[in-house]
Amino acid sequence: MLGPVQSAALHSMACQAILVLICLVCYGCGGLSGATFVFDDTVAIVKNKDVNTLPTNWTAIFTHDFWGASLLSSDSHKSFRPLTTLMFHYEYAMLGLSAGHMKFLNLILHCVNTLLMWRLVRSLNVTEINAERWAIISAALFAAHPIHTEAVSGVVGRAELMFGLIHLLCLLLTAANCGRSSPQSVGLVLLLSAVGMLFKESAVTIPMSCVLLDYFQNGYYLLQFRNQWKLIQSRVSYFAYAVGSVGLLTARLWWQDFDSPTFKEVDNPVAHNANILTRGLSQQFLLVMNIWLMLCPHWLCYDWALGCVKLVTSIWDLRLQGVIGFYSVMLVALMNFRRLPGMMLALGLMIVPFLPASGIIRVGFVIAERTLYVPSIGFCLLSIYGFLHWYEGYADKPIWRTSLRILLMFLFTVMILRTRQRASDWLNEENLFASALKVCPDNAKVHYNIARLATDSGNNTKAFVHYHKAIDLYPSYESALMNLGNLYREHGQLDTAEEYIRQALQAFPTFPAAWMNLGIVQAARQKYDQALGSYEKALKHRPNFAVCYYNMGNLFLEQKRFTKALHHWQHAVALNPRQPKAWANILTMLDNKGLHEDALRLSTQALTHLPNEVSILFIRANVLGKMKQYLEAESVYKRVIELDPRNMLYHTNLGVLYHRWDRAEEAIRAYQAAISINAARASTARENLGKLLKRLEREAQVRNG
């Protein structure tokens, strides 16, 4: 027979095992091996030098925003999350850029947060319902809720997961020190909040959540309002939390020089609308939309920006009934807060963490599902509190109780299946964008991203369709206009290309990339002076635009101004050393001028930044061959062929090396390999092979003669 202590321990272990199992079933950790970086992951991780540059650039990580731009730059979104970036950086340093392992770590953090939530609810004494039952069911709902898929399955959701972890730890600390808040516990909560803000800015709300929990946990809500106010005024910890929160917020704003971010209309049409009534009504409707997504997570979309949520322009808009209903429920709850304290605590824990995303400050999104990760803690508590309040009201009606249990099991089944389906959408961009199109067919950004992905995969027909659709939905969509112009340029339709790029510049006159692409089109039309002017305008709006310097170098090359071309390519790689085309052009020019020592030296420098870049390795191998350093040249050629085995030219040049080296058999095999890859285009390999075989035949005749 197990004693009470052993029985309780076994029950606790079983509950935790069930919760972890629900998380694993929902997100199917076995399927993460095929996961890729999607959407925001590409900018924040794959293209972020702060993440994928070694050795660690501490200065950059603590002075740049989450997306890799300088925090003081006018282009910065001011999302300062250096500890999240640092986590990504060390994962890259240890395991490389692997979306699978990064998402698996997200899943582990979600499991930990689920267990912390279970422990938190067990320690609450604010309600008359069974705390054990409330804890296990609400934590299970948190584990399985589909609204969490963006935070768990999108790697950049790490910021939300770490915010949730620290938020729950602070709440647990507050619950454990109920009625006896010590300076040490208050200081620790503020310290953890400061650390949390370096993972996600919303952590500034943690002290407010702790005050809310302490208020209900200590039963202050039972006192008369006058007595409550006196008691609150006497609580030093509340004052410390208020002062600490203001201090943390001030320090955070000071770090970004008190400069607010600038977002485009395409990011958040609500915030950019000039009509105060439209902006206010739309923002209120968005609050209800966020609650609806947690209530019914059927319509989920990775980007709600354009066309997903129509603006509310009139007080007679029927959608405002939802807003009226929400505030009516809030009013009733406030009138009965003494009778249902558990509900009020849950409601507070849902509202407080959401405040930074509620429209109080301007944000760069309409709805972002991952911002609901922490507020959903309160939502899950509130939902299960209501269910249990209802369930325990039928203590004398077993049939009703059985029916409610069946409904609850059905709800969990539906939630788990929906989460699994949604998690599979986040495995790659093709699935993710296709799922968004079903939810928001009139979202211009969705069509833009589908077109961009189609371009990358070579499906230009599909790209044309979706770029045009994006522009039809949002005619001033400058990125779509520019990319469509680039697509027409690649198809040789230069007049049409220039027309669309100029439309992009009409929509956004200070768009550096559009000015650069206009210059490329003008250069292709041999309007060199106009092209130079466009490049200079691009550099005016973005002085350190490395790609623009590369294209200016190409422009001077076409004009046979070789010194200027070389100068601009060198400037390009000085600004951004990870530009393979600029390096290749520099090395090719030096090779053509016979400056082999310089080419060899610079190729070594280039390979420190791009160690597996085939074009640079190939030029280095050619230079080594010309310098008669055959052994090293052979080694580099073999590495090139290992990286790209189906390139005919690489096999041909290896054959030429062996030919010069008088290693006839190896030369023959290399030429034959080149011919086998592409017989029609391997003319050099065929000619050299023919000459080599004739020479060998003559030498054999001489020996036998």
C-alpha positions in Angstrom: 0.0 0.0 0.0 1.3 3.4 -0.9 1.2 6.1 1.8 -0.4 9.5 1.3 3.0 11.1 0.4 3.9 8.4 -2.1 0.4 8.5 -3.6 0.6 12.3 -4.0 4.0 12.0 -5.6 2.8 9.4 -8.0 -0.2 11.4 -8.9 2.0 14.5 -9.5 4.3 12.5 -11.8 1.4 11.1 -13.7 -0.1 14.6 -14.3 3.2 16.0 -15.5 3.8 13.0 -17.8 0.3 13.5 -19.3 0.9 17.2 -19.9 4.2 16.6 -21.6 2.7 13.8 -23.7 -0.1 16.2 -24.9 2.6 18.7 -26.0 4.5 16.0 -27.9 1.4 14.6 -29.6 0.3 18.1 -30.6 3.6 19.1 -32.2 4.8 15.7 -33.4 8.5 16.2 -32.5 9.4 13.4 -35.0 8.3 15.6 -37.9 10.6 18.5 -37.0 13.6 16.9 -38.9 12.1 18.1 -42.1 11.3 21.6 -40.8 12.6 24.7 -42.5 12.9 28.4 -41.5 9.8 30.2 -42.5 8.6 33.8 -42.8 10.1 36.0 -40.0 12.7 33.2 -39.2 14.5 34.1 -42.4 15.1 37.7 -41.5 15.7 37.3 -37.8 17.9 34.2 -38.0 19.1 33.1 -41.5 19.9 36.6 -42.8 20.8 38.1 -39.5 24.6 38.6 -39.2 24.3 38.9 -35.4 23.1 35.3 -35.3 25.3 33.6 -37.9 28.7 35.4 -37.6 31.5 34.0 -35.6 33.2 35.1 -33.3 30.4 36.5 -31.3 29.8 40.2 -31.9 28.6 41.3 -28.5 28.5 45.0 -29.5 26.2 44.3 -32.4 23.9 42.0 -30.5 23.3 44.6 -27.7 23.0 47.6 -30.1 20.9 46.0 -32.9 17.3 45.2 -32.9 15.8 41.7 -33.3 16.1 41.8 -37.1 19.7 42.8 -37.2 19.3 46.6 -37.9 20.9 49.2 -35.6 18.5 50.1 -32.8 19.1 53.8 -33.5 18.4 53.5 -37.3 15.3 55.1 -38.7 14.5 51.7 -40.3 14.6 49.8 -37.0 11.4 48.3 -35.6 12.9 48.9 -32.1 12.3 45.3 -31.1 15.3 44.9 -28.8 15.6 41.2 -27.8 19.4 40.6 -27.4 19.1 37.5 -25.2 16.8 35.8 -27.8 19.3 36.7 -30.5 22.1 35.4 -28.3 20.3 32.1 -27.9 20.0 31.7 -31.6 23.6 32.7 -32.0 24.9 30.0 -29.6 22.6 27.4 -31.2 24.2 28.3 -34.6 27.7 28.2 -33.1 27.1 24.7 -31.7 24.8 23.0 -34.2 24.7 25.3 -37.2 21.5 26.8 -38.8 19.1 23.9 -38.3 15.4 24.8 -38.1 14.6 21.3 -36.8 16.7 21.6 -33.6 15.6 25.2 -33.0 12.0 24.2 -33.2 12.6 21.2 -31.0 14.0 23.6 -28.3 10.8 25.7 -28.7 8.8 22.6 -28.0 10.8 21.8 -24.9 10.2 25.3 -23.6 6.5 24.9 -24.3 6.5 21.7 -22.2 8.3 23.5 -19.4 5.8 26.4 -19.5 2.9 24.0 -19.4 4.3 22.3 -16.3 5.0 25.7 -14.7 1.4 26.7 -15.3 0.2 23.5 -13.7 2.3 24.2 -10.6 1.1 27.8 -10.5 -2.6 26.9 -10.5 -2.1 24.2 -7.9 -0.7 26.9 -5.5 -3.6 29.3 -5.9 -6.1 29.7 -3.1 -8.4 32.2 -4.7 -11.4 30.0 -5.6 -13.8 27.5 -4.2 -13.4 25.1 -7.0 -11.0 22.1 -6.9 -7.5 23.6 -7.5 -6.0 20.2 -8.6 -8.7 19.8 -11.2 -8.4 23.4 -12.3 -4.7 23.0 -12.6 -4.5 19.8 -14.7 -7.3 20.7 -17.1 -6.3 24.4 -17.7 -2.6 23.3 -18.2 -3.8 20.6 -20.6 -5.7 23.2 -22.6 -2.7 25.5 -22.6 -0.6 22.5 -23.9 -3.0 21.8 -26.7 -4.4 25.2 -27.8 -3.9 25.8 -31.5 -3.2 29.5 -31.0 0.2 28.6 -29.7 1.4 27.0 -33.0 3.0 30.2 -34.3 5.0 30.7 -31.0 6.1 27.1 -30.8 6.5 26.2 -34.5 7.9 29.5 -35.6 11.5 29.8 -34.4 11.2 33.5 -33.7 8.4 32.6 -31.3 11.3 31.8 -28.9 10.9 35.4 -27.6 7.3 34.6 -26.5 8.3 31.3 -25.0 11.0 32.9 -22.9 8.7 35.7 -21.8 6.1 33.0 -20.8 8.8 31.1 -18.8 9.9 34.1 -16.9 6.3 35.4 -16.4 5.3 32.0 -14.9 8.4 31.9 -12.7 7.6 35.3 -11.3 4.0 34.4 -10.6 5.1 31.2 -8.8 7.5 33.3 -6.7 4.7 35.7 -5.8 2.3 32.8 -5.0 5.0 31.2 -2.8 5.5 34.4 -0.8 1.8 35.1 -0.3 1.3 37.6 2.5 5.0 38.0 3.3 6.6 39.7 0.3 10.2 40.2 1.3 12.6 42.7 -0.3 14.5 39.8 -1.8 11.5 38.3 -3.6 10.4 41.8 -4.9 14.0 42.4 -6.1 14.1 39.0 -7.7 10.8 39.6 -9.6 12.1 43.0 -10.8 15.5 41.4 -11.8 13.7 38.6 -13.7 11.4 41.2 -15.4 14.5 43.1 -16.6 16.0 39.8 -17.9 12.6 39.0 -19.5 12.6 42.4 -21.3 15.8 41.3 -23.0 13.9 38.4 -24.4 10.7 40.2 -25.2 9.7 43.8 -24.4 6.2 42.7 -23.1 7.9 41.4 -20.0 7.6 44.9 -18.6 4.1 43.8 -17.6 5.3 41.1 -15.3 5.3 43.2 -12.1 1.7 44.2 -12.8 0.7 40.6 -13.1 2.4 39.8 -9.8 0.6 42.6 -8.1 -2.7 41.3 -9.5 -1.9 37.8 -8.2 -0.9 39.0 -4.8 -4.1 41.1 -4.5 -6.3 38.1 -5.1 -4.1 35.6 -3.3 -4.2 37.6 -0.1 -7.9 38.2 -0.3 -7.8 42.0 -0.5 -10.7 41.9 -2.8 -13.0 41.0 0.1 -12.4 44.3 1.9 -14.4 47.5 1.3 -12.9 49.7 -1.4 -11.8 52.3 1.1 -9.9 49.7 3.1 -8.5 48.2 0.0 -7.0 51.5 -1.1 -5.5 52.1 2.3 -4.0 48.6 2.3 -2.6 49.0 -1.2 -1.0 52.3 -0.3 0.7 50.6 2.7 2.1 47.7 0.6 5.7 48.7 -0.1 6.0 45.8 -2.6 3.3 47.4 -4.8 5.1 50.7 -4.7 8.4 49.0 -5.5 6.8 47.2 -8.4 5.4 50.4 -9.8 8.6 52.3 -9.5 10.6 49.4 -10.9 8.3 49.0 -13.9 8.6 52.7 -14.7 12.4 52.5 -14.3 12.7 49.4 -16.6 10.5 51.1 -19.2 12.5 54.3 -19.0 15.8 52.4 -19.4 14.4 50.5 -22.3 13.3 53.7 -24.1 16.6 55.4 -23.3 18.5 52.5 -24.9 16.7 53.3 -28.2 17.3 57.0 -27.7 13.5 57.5 -26.9 12.9 57.1 -30.6 9.7 55.4 -31.7 9.6 52.9 -34.6 8.3 53.9 -38.0 5.9 51.4 -39.6 4.4 51.4 -43.1 0.7 51.3 -43.8 1.2 47.8 -45.3 2.3 46.6 -41.8 -0.6 48.1 -39.9 -3.4 49.9 -41.8 -5.4 50.4 -38.6 -2.6 52.5 -36.9 -2.0 54.5 -40.1 -5.6 55.5 -40.7 -6.0 59.2 -40.4 -9.6 59.1 -39.1 -9.6 58.9 -35.3 -13.1 57.3 -35.2 -12.1 54.6 -37.7 -8.8 53.9 -35.9 -10.5 53.7 -32.5 -13.4 51.5 -33.6 -11.1 49.2 -35.6 -8.7 48.8 -32.6 -11.6 47.8 -30.3 -12.8 45.3 -32.9 -9.2 43.9 -33.0 -9.4 43.2 -29.3 -12.5 41.1 -29.8 -10.8 39.4 -32.8 -7.9 38.3 -30.6 -10.3 36.9 -28.0 -12.3 35.1 -30.8 -9.1 33.5 -32.1 -8.5 32.0 -28.7 -12.2 30.9 -28.4 -12.4 29.5 -31.9 -8.9 28.9 -33.4 -10.2 27.8 -36.8 -9.1 30.9 -38.8 -5.4 31.1 -38.2 -3.1 33.2 -40.4 0.6 33.9 -40.2 0.0 37.6 -41.3 -3.2 39.5 -40.8 -1.9 42.7 -42.3 -3.7 43.6 -45.5 -7.2 42.5 -46.4 -7.8 40.1 -43.5 -9.6 42.5 -41.2 -11.6 45.3 -42.8 -11.5 48.6 -41.1 -14.5 49.6 -39.0 -15.5 52.9 -40.4 -18.9 53.5 -38.8 -20.6 53.0 -35.4 -23.4 51.1 -37.3 -21.0 48.4 -38.3 -22.6 45.1 -37.1 -19.2 43.8 -36.1 -19.3 46.2 -33.2 -21.9 44.0 -31.5 -18.9 41.8 -30.5 -17.2 44.8 -28.9 -20.4 45.7 -27.0 -20.8 42.0 -25.9 -17.1 41.9 -24.7 -17.4 45.1 -22.6 -20.8 43.9 -21.2 -19.2 40.7 -20.0 -16.4 42.8 -18.5 -18.9 45.0 -16.7 -20.8 42.1 -15.3 -17.5 40.5 -14.1 -16.4 43.7 -12.4 -19.8 43.9 -10.6 -19.4 40.4 -9.3 -15.6 40.3 -8.7 -15.9 39.4 -5.0 -18.1 36.4 -5.7 -15.9 35.0 -8.5 -12.3 35.9 -7.7 -10.8 33.1 -9.7 -12.5 34.4 -12.8 -11.3 37.9 -12.2 -7.7 36.8 -11.6 -7.8 34.7 -14.8 -9.3 37.7 -16.7 -6.5 40.0 -15.4 -3.8 37.5 -16.4 -5.3 37.5 -19.9 -5.5 41.3 -20.2 -2.3 42.5 -18.5 0.3 40.7 -20.7 -1.6 41.7 -23.8 -1.5 45.5 -23.1 1.7 46.2 -25.2 0.0 44.7 -28.3 -3.5 46.2 -27.6 -2.9 49.4 -29.6 -1.8 51.5 -26.6 1.5 51.9 -28.5 1.8 51.7 -32.3 2.9 48.2 -33.4 4.0 46.8 -36.7 1.1 44.3 -37.1 -2.7 44.0 -37.1 -2.9 40.7 -35.3 0.1 38.5 -34.3 -0.9 35.2 -33.0 2.3 34.6 -31.2 1.6 37.6 -29.0 -1.3 35.7 -27.5 0.9 33.0 -26.1 1.3 34.5 -22.6 -2.3 36.1 -22.5 -3.6 32.6 -23.3 -2.5 31.5 -19.8 -5.3 33.7 -18.4 -7.7 32.6 -21.1 -7.1 28.9 -20.3 -7.6 29.6 -16.6 -10.8 31.5 -17.3 -12.3 28.9 -19.7 -11.7 26.0 -17.3 -12.8 28.1 -14.3 -16.1 28.6 -16.0 -16.4 25.0 -17.0 -15.7 23.7 -13.5 -18.0 26.3 -11.9 -20.7 24.9 -14.2 -19.6 21.3 -13.7 -19.6 21.5 -9.9 -23.1 23.1 -10.0 -24.4 19.7 -11.2 -23.1 17.7 -8.2 -26.5 16.0 -7.9 -27.0 15.3 -11.6 -24.5 12.6 -12.7 -25.9 12.5 -16.3 -25.2 16.2 -16.8 -21.7 15.7 -15.4 -21.1 12.8 -17.7 -22.2 14.9 -20.7 -19.9 17.7 -19.7 -17.0 15.3 -19.4 -17.7 13.9 -22.9 -17.9 17.5 -24.3 -14.6 18.3 -22.6 -12.9 15.2 -24.1 -14.3 16.1 -27.5 -13.0 19.6 -27.2 -9.5 18.3 -26.4 -9.6 15.9 -29.3 -10.5 18.7 -31.7 -7.9 21.0 -30.2 -5.1 18.4 -30.5 -6.0 17.6 -34.1 -6.2 21.3 -35.1 -2.8 22.0 -33.4 -1.2 19.1 -35.3 -2.7 20.3 -38.6 -1.5 23.9 -37.9 2.0 22.7 -36.8 2.4 20.9 -40.1 1.6 24.2 -41.9 4.6 25.8 -40.1 7.0 23.1 -41.4 7.6 25.0 -44.6 6.6 28.2 -46.3 4.7 26.6 -49.1 2.2 25.0 -46.6 2.1 28.2 -44.5 1.3 30.6 -47.4 -1.3 28.2 -48.9 -3.1 27.9 -45.5 -3.1 31.7 -45.2 -4.7 32.1 -48.6 -7.7 29.9 -47.4 -8.2 32.2 -44.5 -7.4 35.6 -46.1 -7.8 35.4 -49.9 -7.8 39.2 -50.1 -4.6 39.7 -48.1 -2.1 41.4 -50.5 0.9 40.3 -48.3 -0.1 36.7 -48.6 -0.2 36.9 -52.4 3.1 38.8 -52.4 4.8 36.1 -50.3 3.4 33.3 -52.5 4.8 35.1 -55.6 8.2 35.6 -53.9 8.3 31.9 -53.0 7.3 30.9 -56.6 10.0 33.1 -58.0 12.6 31.4 -55.8 11.5 28.0 -57.0 11.5 29.1 -60.7 7.7 29.0 -61.1 7.5 32.4 -62.8 4.0 31.9 -64.2 2.6 31.6 -60.7 4.7 34.5 -59.5 3.3 36.8 -62.2 -0.3 35.8 -61.2 0.2 36.5 -57.5 2.2 39.7 -57.9 -0.5 41.1 -60.1 -3.1 40.0 -57.6 -1.3 41.7 -54.7 -1.1 44.9 -56.7 -4.8 44.7 -57.6 -5.6 44.4 -53.9 -3.2 47.1 -52.8 -2.1 49.3 -55.7 0.6 51.2 -53.7 2.4 48.0 -52.6 5.9 49.2 -53.4 7.7 45.8 -52.8 5.3 43.9 -55.0 5.6 46.6 -57.7 9.4 46.5 -57.6 9.6 42.6 -57.6 7.1 42.4 -60.5 9.3 44.9 -62.4 12.4 42.7 -61.7 10.5 39.7 -62.9 9.7 41.4 -66.2 13.3 42.5 -66.5 14.4 38.8 -66.2 12.1 38.0 -69.0 13.6 40.7 -71.2 10.6 43.1 -71.1 12.6 46.1 -70.0 10.0 48.8 -70.8 7.4 47.1 -68.6 10.0 46.4 -65.9 10.9 50.1 -65.8 7.2 51.1 -65.7 6.5 49.0 -62.6 9.6 50.0 -60.7 8.8 53.7 -61.3 5.3 53.0 -59.9 7.0 51.5 -56.8 9.0 54.8 -56.5 5.8 56.8 -56.8 4.4 54.9 -53.9 7.6 55.1 -51.9 10.0 57.8 -53.3 12.8 57.0 -50.8 12.9 53.2 -51.6 16.6 52.4 -52.0 16.2 49.0 -53.5 13.7 50.3 -56.1 16.2 53.0 -57.2 18.9 50.4 -57.5 16.7 48.1 -59.6 15.7 51.0 -61.8 19.4 51.5 -62.4 19.8 47.9 -63.3 17.0 48.2 -65.9 18.4 51.4 -67.3 21.9 49.8 -67.5 20.4 46.9 -69.4 18.9 49.4 -71.8 22.4 51.0 -72.1 21.1 54.3 -70.6 24.3 54.5 -68.5 24.1 58.0 -67.3 20.5 57.5 -66.1 21.5 54.3 -64.4 24.4 56.0 -62.6 21.9 58.7 -61.4 19.5 56.0 -60.1 22.3 54.2 -58.2 23.4 57.5 -56.7 19.9 58.1 -55.4 19.8 54.6 -53.9 23.0 55.4 -52.1 21.6 58.7 -50.9 18.8 57.0 -49.2 21.0 54.1 -47.9 24.6 55.1 -47.8 26.0 51.7 -46.9 24.1 49.8 -49.6 26.6 47.1 -50.5 24.6 45.5 -53.3 24.2 48.9 -55.0 28.0 49.4 -55.1 28.3 45.9 -56.7 25.9 46.9 -59.4 27.7 50.2 -59.9 30.8 48.2 -60.5 29.0 46.1 -63.1 27.9 49.4 -64.8 31.5 50.6 -65.0 32.6 47.2 -66.3 30.1 47.5 -69.2 31.6 50.9 -70.0 35.1 49.4 -69.8 36.1 51.6 -66.9 37.9 48.8 -65.2 39.6 50.7 -62.4 36.3 52.3 -61.2 34.6 48.9 -61.5 37.2 47.3 -59.3 37.0 50.1 -56.8 33.2 49.8 -56.4 33.3 46.0 -56.0 36.0 46.4 -53.4 33.8 48.9 -51.6 30.9 46.4 -51.8 32.8 43.6 -50.1 34.2 46.1 -47.5 30.6 46.9 -46.5 29.4 43.3 -46.7 32.1 40.6 -47.1 29.5 38.0 -47.8 28.8 39.0 -51.4 30.0 36.1 -53.6 29.3 37.8 -56.9 31.4 40.9 -56.0 34.3 38.7 -54.8 34.1 36.7 -58.0 34.2 39.8 -60.2 37.2 41.2 -58.3 39.1 37.9 -58.5 38.2 37.4 -62.2 39.5 40.9 -63.1 42.8 40.4 -61.2 43.2 37.0 -62.9 42.6 38.5 -66.3 45.2 41.2 -65.6 47.7 38.5 -64.6 47.8 39.7 -61.0 47.8 36.1 -59.7 49.4 36.8 -56.3 46.8 39.5 -55.5 44.0 37.2 -56.7 45.3 34.3 -54.5 45.6 36.6 -51.5 42.1 38.1 -51.9 40.6 34.7 -52.5 42.0 33.6 -49.1 40.3 36.6 -47.6 37.0 35.9 -49.4 36.9 32.3 -48.2 37.2 33.4 -44.6 33.7 34.9 -45.0 32.3 32.4 -47.6 34.2 29.1 -47.0 32.0 27.0 -49.3 31.4 29.5 -52.1 32.0 27.5 -55.3 32.6 30.5 -57.6 35.4 31.8 -55.4 37.0 28.3 -54.9 36.8 27.8 -58.7 38.7 31.0 -59.5 41.2 30.2 -56.8 41.8 26.8 -58.4 42.3 28.4 -61.8 44.8 30.8 -60.4 46.7 28.1 -58.6 46.9 26.1 -61.9 48.3 29.1 -63.8 50.9 29.5 -61.1 51.8 25.8 -61.5 50.8 25.0 -58.0 49.3 21.8 -59.3 48.9 19.8 -56.1 46.9 22.6 -54.3 44.9 23.4 -57.4 43.9 19.8 -57.7 42.7 19.8 -54.1 40.6 22.9 -54.6 39.1 21.6 -57.9 38.1 18.4 -56.2 36.4 20.4 -53.4 34.6 22.4 -56.0 33.4 19.3 -57.8 32.3 17.8 -54.4 30.2 20.9 -53.8 28.7 21.0 -57.3 29.3 17.6 -59.1 27.0 18.3 -62.1 28.9 21.3 -63.4 30.5 20.5 -66.7 33.0 23.5 -66.5 34.5 22.3 -63.3 35.4 18.9 -64.7 36.7 20.5 -67.9 39.1 22.8 -66.0 40.3 19.9 -63.8 41.0 18.0 -67.0 43.0 21.1 -68.3 45.0 21.0 -65.0 45.9 17.3 -65.4 46.6 18.0 -69.1 49.2 20.6 -68.2 50.5 18.4 -65.4 51.1 15.6 -67.9 48.8 13.2 -66.0 47.0 12.0 -69.1 44.8 9.3 -67.6 43.3 11.6 -65.0 42.8 14.3 -67.7 41.0 11.8 -69.9 38.7 10.8 -67.0 38.0 14.5 -66.2 37.2 15.4 -69.9 34.9 12.3 -70.2 33.1 13.3 -67.0 32.4 16.8 -68.4 31.1 15.3 -71.7 28.9 12.9 -69.9 27.2 15.8 -68.0 26.4 17.9 -71.1 27.8 16.5 -74.4 26.2 19.3 -76.4 28.0 22.1 -74.5 31.2 20.4 -73.6 33.0 21.5 -76.8 36.2 22.5 -75.0 36.4 19.1 -73.2 35.8 17.3 -76.5 38.5 19.3 -78.3 41.0 18.9 -75.5 40.2 15.2 -75.2 40.7 14.7 -79.0 44.0 16.6 -78.9 45.2 14.5 -75.9 44.2 11.2 -77.5 46.0 12.1 -80.8 49.1 13.1 -78.9 49.1 9.9 -76.9 48.6 8.0 -80.2 51.6 9.7 -81.8 53.7 9.1 -78.7 52.8 5.4 -78.8 53.6 5.2 -82.5 57.0 6.8 -81.9 57.7 4.4 -79.0 56.7 1.4 -81.2 58.3 2.9 -84.4 
